[in-house]
Amino acid sequence: MAIKPGPKPIAKSTGEVDKRRRDNKDTQGNNPDLKPSVLFSKKSATN
């Protein structure tokens, strides 16, 4: 499943960004609170 671009949903219970989501860190407006995706980690390791 690909990472969807755009803002990540806010959790209703905590009011913070949904931590189950991942961020690819390449797109504008990325969120530093989210972990990078596994695919992004593999790309960084090969470069």
N, CA, C and O atoms as a Tripos MOL2 file, in Angstrom:
@<TRIPOS>MOLECULE
protein
  188   187    47     0     0
PROTEIN
NO_CHARGES

@<TRIPOS>ATOM
      1 N           0.8470   -1.1730    0.0000 N.3       1 MET1
      2 CA          0.0000    0.0000    0.0000 C.3       1 MET1
      3 C           0.8950    1.2380    0.0000 C.2       1 MET1
      4 O           1.8220    1.3310    0.8040 O.2       1 MET1
      5 N           0.6290    2.1690   -0.8780 N.am      2 ALA2
      6 CA          1.4280    3.3850   -0.9970 C.3       2 ALA2
      7 C           1.0540    4.3890    0.0880 C.2       2 ALA2
      8 O          -0.0460    4.3590    0.6400 O.2       2 ALA2
      9 N           1.9830    5.2610    0.3690 N.am      3 ILE3
     10 CA          1.7130    6.3330    1.3210 C.3       3 ILE3
     11 C           0.9150    7.4050    0.5940 C.2       3 ILE3
     12 O           1.3000    7.8470   -0.4890 O.2       3 ILE3
     13 N          -0.1780    7.8150    1.1810 N.am      4 LYS4
     14 CA         -1.0250    8.8150    0.5430 C.3       4 LYS4
     15 C          -0.4930   10.2090    0.8640 C.2       4 LYS4
     16 O          -0.1660   10.4990    2.0150 O.2       4 LYS4
     17 N          -0.4050   11.0650   -0.1410 N.am      5 PRO5
     18 CA          0.0410   12.4310    0.1210 C.3       5 PRO5
     19 C          -1.0490   13.2200    0.8350 C.2       5 PRO5
     20 O          -2.2130   12.8220    0.8480 O.2       5 PRO5
     21 N          -0.6640   14.3180    1.4140 N.am      6 GLY6
     22 CA         -1.6350   15.1950    2.0530 C.3       6 GLY6
     23 C          -1.5440   15.1340    3.5590 C.2       6 GLY6
     24 O          -0.7890   14.3360    4.1150 O.2       6 GLY6
     25 N          -2.3140   15.9770    4.2160 N.am      7 PRO7
     26 CA         -2.2590   16.0360    5.6760 C.3       7 PRO7
     27 C          -2.7630   14.7420    6.3100 C.2       7 PRO7
     28 O          -3.6680   14.0900    5.7890 O.2       7 PRO7
     29 N          -2.1730   14.3920    7.4180 N.am      8 LYS8
     30 CA         -2.5760   13.1850    8.1290 C.3       8 LYS8
     31 C          -3.7170   13.5360    9.0800 C.2       8 LYS8
     32 O          -3.7680   14.6510    9.5980 O.2       8 LYS8
     33 N          -4.6300   12.5990    9.3120 N.am      9 PRO9
     34 CA         -5.7830   12.8930   10.1650 C.3       9 PRO9
     35 C          -5.3850   13.1250   11.6190 C.2       9 PRO9
     36 O          -4.3800   12.6010   12.0990 O.2       9 PRO9
     37 N          -6.1850   13.9110   12.2930 N.am     10 ILE10
     38 CA         -5.9950   14.1900   13.7150 C.3      10 ILE10
     39 C          -6.8440   13.1940   14.5050 C.2      10 ILE10
     40 O          -8.0280   13.0140   14.2210 O.2      10 ILE10
     41 N          -6.2250   12.5460   15.5030 N.am     11 ALA11
     42 CA         -6.9480   11.5780   16.3290 C.3      11 ALA11
     43 C          -7.9680   12.3140   17.1980 C.2      11 ALA11
     44 O          -7.6340   13.3050   17.8470 O.2      11 ALA11
     45 N          -9.1890   11.8350   17.2080 N.am     12 LYS12
     46 CA        -10.2420   12.4820   17.9950 C.3      12 LYS12
     47 C          -9.9690   12.3750   19.4880 C.2      12 LYS12
     48 O         -10.3170   13.2790   20.2470 O.2      12 LYS12
     49 N          -9.3520   11.2800   19.9160 N.am     13 SER13
     50 CA         -9.1490   11.0500   21.3450 C.3      13 SER13
     51 C          -8.0510   11.9260   21.9400 C.2      13 SER13
     52 O          -8.1640   12.3630   23.0860 O.2      13 SER13
     53 N          -6.9820   12.1890   21.1710 N.am     14 THR14
     54 CA         -5.8550   12.9470   21.7200 C.3      14 THR14
     55 C          -5.6910   14.3290   21.1140 C.2      14 THR14
     56 O          -5.0480   15.1920   21.7100 O.2      14 THR14
     57 N          -6.2630   14.5520   19.9380 N.am     15 GLY15
     58 CA         -6.0990   15.8290   19.2590 C.3      15 GLY15
     59 C          -4.7590   15.9630   18.5550 C.2      15 GLY15
     60 O          -4.4230   17.0390   18.0590 O.2      15 GLY15
     61 N          -3.9870   14.8760   18.5060 N.am     16 GLU16
     62 CA         -2.6880   14.8920   17.8400 C.3      16 GLU16
     63 C          -2.7680   14.1090   16.5310 C.2      16 GLU16
     64 O          -3.7640   13.4410   16.2510 O.2      16 GLU16
     65 N          -1.7020   14.2020   15.7340 N.am     17 VAL17
     66 CA         -1.6510   13.4760   14.4660 C.3      17 VAL17
     67 C          -1.7210   11.9800   14.7410 C.2      17 VAL17
     68 O          -1.1030   11.4780   15.6800 O.2      17 VAL17
     69 N          -2.4800   11.2750   13.9100 N.am     18 ASP18
     70 CA         -2.6490    9.8300   14.0560 C.3      18 ASP18
     71 C          -1.2980    9.1320   13.9220 C.2      18 ASP18
     72 O          -0.7150    9.1280   12.8380 O.2      18 ASP18
     73 N          -0.7920    8.5410   15.0030 N.am     19 LYS19
     74 CA          0.5450    7.9360   15.0330 C.3      19 LYS19
     75 C           0.6290    6.6370   14.2390 C.2      19 LYS19
     76 O           1.7240    6.1360   13.9800 O.2      19 LYS19
     77 N          -0.5350    6.0850   13.8470 N.am     20 ARG20
     78 CA         -0.5030    4.8560   13.0490 C.3      20 ARG20
     79 C          -0.0830    5.1460   11.6190 C.2      20 ARG20
     80 O           0.2750    4.2320   10.8760 O.2      20 ARG20
     81 N          -0.1250    6.4090   11.2340 N.am     21 ARG21
     82 CA          0.2450    6.8030    9.8800 C.3      21 ARG21
     83 C           1.7460    7.0160    9.8040 C.2      21 ARG21
     84 O           2.3930    7.3060   10.8100 O.2      21 ARG21
     85 N           2.2890    6.8720    8.6180 N.am     22 ARG22
     86 CA          3.7120    7.1140    8.3870 C.3      22 ARG22
     87 C           3.8610    8.2790    7.4260 C.2      22 ARG22
     88 O           2.9190    8.6420    6.7220 O.2      22 ARG22
     89 N           5.0380    8.8540    7.4030 N.am     23 ASP23
     90 CA          5.3060    9.9910    6.5380 C.3      23 ASP23
     91 C           6.5100    9.6620    5.6770 C.2      23 ASP23
     92 O           7.4730    9.0700    6.1660 O.2      23 ASP23
     93 N           6.4760   10.0360    4.3990 N.am     24 ASN24
     94 CA          7.6040    9.6960    3.5380 C.3      24 ASN24
     95 C           8.7280   10.7250    3.5930 C.2      24 ASN24
     96 O           9.7810   10.5150    2.9910 O.2      24 ASN24
     97 N           8.5270   11.8190    4.2970 N.am     25 LYS25
     98 CA          9.5410   12.8440    4.5590 C.3      25 LYS25
     99 C          10.0340   13.5610    3.3170 C.2      25 LYS25
    100 O          10.8570   14.4680    3.4390 O.2      25 LYS25
    101 N           9.5700   13.2000    2.1250 N.am     26 ASP26
    102 CA          9.9750   13.8900    0.8990 C.3      26 ASP26
    103 C           8.9790   14.9630    0.4830 C.2      26 ASP26
    104 O           9.3370   15.8890   -0.2450 O.2      26 ASP26
    105 N           7.7490   14.8510    0.9310 N.am     27 THR27
    106 CA          6.7190   15.7710    0.4880 C.3      27 THR27
    107 C           6.7420   17.0430    1.3150 C.2      27 THR27
    108 O           7.1770   17.0450    2.4660 O.2      27 THR27
    109 N           6.2700   18.1190    0.7160 N.am     28 GLN28
    110 CA          6.1670   19.3680    1.4600 C.3      28 GLN28
    111 C           5.0780   19.2230    2.5040 C.2      28 GLN28
    112 O           4.1040   18.4990    2.3020 O.2      28 GLN28
    113 N           5.2440   19.9060    3.6060 N.am     29 GLY29
    114 CA          4.2450   19.8480    4.6570 C.3      29 GLY29
    115 C           4.2810   18.5540    5.4390 C.2      29 GLY29
    116 O           3.2880   18.1680    6.0560 O.2      29 GLY29
    117 N           5.4370   17.8710    5.4190 N.am     30 ASN30
    118 CA          5.5270   16.6160    6.1600 C.3      30 ASN30
    119 C           5.4710   16.8900    7.6590 C.2      30 ASN30
    120 O           5.6300   18.0290    8.1000 O.2      30 ASN30
    121 N           5.2490   15.8620    8.4150 N.am     31 ASN31
    122 CA          5.0580   16.0170    9.8490 C.3      31 ASN31
    123 C           6.2120   15.3680   10.5980 C.2      31 ASN31
    124 O           6.3900   14.1540   10.4980 O.2      31 ASN31
    125 N           7.0030   16.1360   11.3460 N.am     32 PRO32
    126 CA          8.1480   15.5680   12.0620 C.3      32 PRO32
    127 C           7.7480   14.6320   13.2030 C.2      32 PRO32
    128 O           8.5860   13.8850   13.7080 O.2      32 PRO32
    129 N           6.4750   14.6640   13.6150 N.am     33 ASP33
    130 CA          6.0260   13.7910   14.7010 C.3      33 ASP33
    131 C           5.8310   12.3520   14.2500 C.2      33 ASP33
    132 O           5.7880   11.4450   15.0820 O.2      33 ASP33
    133 N           5.7110   12.1270   12.9400 N.am     34 LEU34
    134 CA          5.4670   10.7810   12.4380 C.3      34 LEU34
    135 C           6.7650   10.0960   12.0630 C.2      34 LEU34
    136 O           7.7240   10.7440   11.6450 O.2      34 LEU34
    137 N           6.7900    8.7910   12.2140 N.am     35 LYS35
    138 CA          7.9630    8.0080   11.8250 C.3      35 LYS35
    139 C           8.0570    7.9560   10.3090 C.2      35 LYS35
    140 O           7.0350    8.0230    9.6250 O.2      35 LYS35
    141 N           9.2670    7.8370    9.7720 N.am     36 PRO36
    142 CA          9.3700    7.6700    8.3180 C.3      36 PRO36
    143 C           8.8470    6.3000    7.9070 C.2      36 PRO36
    144 O           8.8330    5.3640    8.7070 O.2      36 PRO36
    145 N           8.4240    6.1940    6.6740 N.am     37 SER37
    146 CA          7.9230    4.9170    6.1890 C.3      37 SER37
    147 C           9.0630    3.9170    6.0670 C.2      37 SER37
    148 O          10.2270    4.3090    5.9900 O.2      37 SER37
    149 N           8.7410    2.6390    6.0480 N.am     38 VAL38
    150 CA          9.7400    1.5840    5.8960 C.3      38 VAL38
    151 C          10.4040    1.7140    4.5340 C.2      38 VAL38
    152 O          11.6180    1.5400    4.4200 O.2      38 VAL38
    153 N           9.6330    2.0160    3.5080 N.am     39 LEU39
    154 CA         10.1750    2.1750    2.1620 C.3      39 LEU39
    155 C          11.1850    3.3170    2.1240 C.2      39 LEU39
    156 O          12.2330    3.1920    1.4900 O.2      39 LEU39
    157 N          10.8870    4.4180    2.7890 N.am     40 PHE40
    158 CA         11.8090    5.5590    2.8240 C.3      40 PHE40
    159 C          13.1050    5.1620    3.5210 C.2      40 PHE40
    160 O          14.1830    5.5770    3.0960 O.2      40 PHE40
    161 N          13.0190    4.3700    4.5770 N.am     41 SER41
    162 CA         14.2120    3.9180    5.3020 C.3      41 SER41
    163 C          15.0870    3.0440    4.4170 C.2      41 SER41
    164 O          16.3120    3.1560    4.4530 O.2      41 SER41
    165 N          14.4730    2.1760    3.6230 N.am     42 LYS42
    166 CA         15.2350    1.3050    2.7230 C.3      42 LYS42
    167 C          15.9140    2.1170    1.6280 C.2      42 LYS42
    168 O          17.0480    1.8260    1.2500 O.2      42 LYS42
    169 N          15.2150    3.1500    1.1090 N.am     43 LYS43
    170 CA         15.7880    4.0080    0.0770 C.3      43 LYS43
    171 C          17.0070    4.7430    0.6150 C.2      43 LYS43
    172 O          18.0190    4.8480   -0.0770 O.2      43 LYS43
    173 N          16.9260    5.2480    1.8290 N.am     44 SER44
    174 CA         18.0230    5.9980    2.4320 C.3      44 SER44
    175 C          19.2340    5.1090    2.6740 C.2      44 SER44
    176 O          20.3710    5.5670    2.5550 O.2      44 SER44
    177 N          19.0070    3.8600    3.0080 N.am     45 ALA45
    178 CA         20.1000    2.9350    3.3070 C.3      45 ALA45
    179 C          20.8740    2.5500    2.0470 C.2      45 ALA45
    180 O          22.0680    2.2620    2.1170 O.2      45 ALA45
    181 N          20.2020    2.5440    0.9070 N.am     46 THR46
    182 CA         20.8760    2.1420   -0.3260 C.3      46 THR46
    183 C          21.6470    3.2820   -0.9660 C.2      46 THR46
    184 O          22.5140    3.0380   -1.8050 O.2      46 THR46
    185 N          21.3540    4.5210   -0.5920 N.am     47 ASN47
    186 CA         22.0510    5.6820   -1.1890 C.3      47 ASN47
    187 C          23.3120    6.0070   -0.4550 C.2      47 ASN47
    188 O          24.0150    6.9480   -0.8230 O.2      47 ASN47
@<TRIPOS>BOND
     1     1     2 1
     2     2     3 1
     3     3     4 2
     4     3     5 am
     5     5     6 1
     6     6     7 1
     7     7     8 2
     8     7     9 am
     9     9    10 1
    10    10    11 1
    11    11    12 2
    12    11    13 am
    13    13    14 1
    14    14    15 1
    15    15    16 2
    16    15    17 am
    17    17    18 1
    18    18    19 1
    19    19    20 2
    20    19    21 am
    21    21    22 1
    22    22    23 1
    23    23    24 2
    24    23    25 am
    25    25    26 1
    26    26    27 1
    27    27    28 2
    28    27    29 am
    29    29    30 1
    30    30    31 1
    31    31    32 2
    32    31    33 am
    33    33    34 1
    34    34    35 1
    35    35    36 2
    36    35    37 am
    37    37    38 1
    38    38    39 1
    39    39    40 2
    40    39    41 am
    41    41    42 1
    42    42    43 1
    43    43    44 2
    44    43    45 am
    45    45    46 1
    46    46    47 1
    47    47    48 2
    48    47    49 am
    49    49    50 1
    50    50    51 1
    51    51    52 2
    52    51    53 am
    53    53    54 1
    54    54    55 1
    55    55    56 2
    56    55    57 am
    57    57    58 1
    58    58    59 1
    59    59    60 2
    60    59    61 am
    61    61    62 1
    62    62    63 1
    63    63    64 2
    64    63    65 am
    65    65    66 1
    66    66    67 1
    67    67    68 2
    68    67    69 am
    69    69    70 1
    70    70    71 1
    71    71    72 2
    72    71    73 am
    73    73    74 1
    74    74    75 1
    75    75    76 2
    76    75    77 am
    77    77    78 1
    78    78    79 1
    79    79    80 2
    80    79    81 am
    81    81    82 1
    82    82    83 1
    83    83    84 2
    84    83    85 am
    85    85    86 1
    86    86    87 1
    87    87    88 2
    88    87    89 am
    89    89    90 1
    90    90    91 1
    91    91    92 2
    92    91    93 am
    93    93    94 1
    94    94    95 1
    95    95    96 2
    96    95    97 am
    97    97    98 1
    98    98    99 1
    99    99   100 2
   100    99   101 am
   101   101   102 1
   102   102   103 1
   103   103   104 2
   104   103   105 am
   105   105   106 1
   106   106   107 1
   107   107   108 2
   108   107   109 am
   109   109   110 1
   110   110   111 1
   111   111   112 2
   112   111   113 am
   113   113   114 1
   114   114   115 1
   115   115   116 2
   116   115   117 am
   117   117   118 1
   118   118   119 1
   119   119   120 2
   120   119   121 am
   121   121   122 1
   122   122   123 1
   123   123   124 2
   124   123   125 am
   125   125   126 1
   126   126   127 1
   127   127   128 2
   128   127   129 am
   129   129   130 1
   130   130   131 1
   131   131   132 2
   132   131   133 am
   133   133   134 1
   134   134   135 1
   135   135   136 2
   136   135   137 am
   137   137   138 1
   138   138   139 1
   139   139   140 2
   140   139   141 am
   141   141   142 1
   142   142   143 1
   143   143   144 2
   144   143   145 am
   145   145   146 1
   146   146   147 1
   147   147   148 2
   148   147   149 am
   149   149   150 1
   150   150   151 1
   151   151   152 2
   152   151   153 am
   153   153   154 1
   154   154   155 1
   155   155   156 2
   156   155   157 am
   157   157   158 1
   158   158   159 1
   159   159   160 2
   160   159   161 am
   161   161   162 1
   162   162   163 1
   163   163   164 2
   164   163   165 am
   165   165   166 1
   166   166   167 1
   167   167   168 2
   168   167   169 am
   169   169   170 1
   170   170   171 1
   171   171   172 2
   172   171   173 am
   173   173   174 1
   174   174   175 1
   175   175   176 2
   176   175   177 am
   177   177   178 1
   178   178   179 1
   179   179   180 2
   180   179   181 am
   181   181   182 1
   182   182   183 1
   183   183   184 2
   184   183   185 am
   185   185   186 1
   186   186   187 1
   187   187   188 2
@<TRIPOS>SUBSTRUCTURE
     1 MET1         2 RESIDUE 1 A MET
     2 ALA2         6 RESIDUE 1 A ALA
     3 ILE3        10 RESIDUE 1 A ILE
     4 LYS4        14 RESIDUE 1 A LYS
     5 PRO5        18 RESIDUE 1 A PRO
     6 GLY6        22 RESIDUE 1 A GLY
     7 PRO7        26 RESIDUE 1 A PRO
     8 LYS8        30 RESIDUE 1 A LYS
     9 PRO9        34 RESIDUE 1 A PRO
    10 ILE10       38 RESIDUE 1 A ILE
    11 ALA11       42 RESIDUE 1 A ALA
    12 LYS12       46 RESIDUE 1 A LYS
    13 SER13       50 RESIDUE 1 A SER
    14 THR14       54 RESIDUE 1 A THR
    15 GLY15       58 RESIDUE 1 A GLY
    16 GLU16       62 RESIDUE 1 A GLU
    17 VAL17       66 RESIDUE 1 A VAL
    18 ASP18       70 RESIDUE 1 A ASP
    19 LYS19       74 RESIDUE 1 A LYS
    20 ARG20       78 RESIDUE 1 A ARG
    21 ARG21       82 RESIDUE 1 A ARG
    22 ARG22       86 RESIDUE 1 A ARG
    23 ASP23       90 RESIDUE 1 A ASP
    24 ASN24       94 RESIDUE 1 A ASN
    25 LYS25       98 RESIDUE 1 A LYS
    26 ASP26      102 RESIDUE 1 A ASP
    27 THR27      106 RESIDUE 1 A THR
    28 GLN28      110 RESIDUE 1 A GLN
    29 GLY29      114 RESIDUE 1 A GLY
    30 ASN30      118 RESIDUE 1 A ASN
    31 ASN31      122 RESIDUE 1 A ASN
    32 PRO32      126 RESIDUE 1 A PRO
    33 ASP33      130 RESIDUE 1 A ASP
    34 LEU34      134 RESIDUE 1 A LEU
    35 LYS35      138 RESIDUE 1 A LYS
    36 PRO36      142 RESIDUE 1 A PRO
    37 SER37      146 RESIDUE 1 A SER
    38 VAL38      150 RESIDUE 1 A VAL
    39 LEU39      154 RESIDUE 1 A LEU
    40 PHE40      158 RESIDUE 1 A PHE
    41 SER41      162 RESIDUE 1 A SER
    42 LYS42      166 RESIDUE 1 A LYS
    43 LYS43      170 RESIDUE 1 A LYS
    44 SER44      174 RESIDUE 1 A SER
    45 ALA45      178 RESIDUE 1 A ALA
    46 THR46      182 RESIDUE 1 A THR
    47 ASN47      186 RESIDUE 1 A ASN
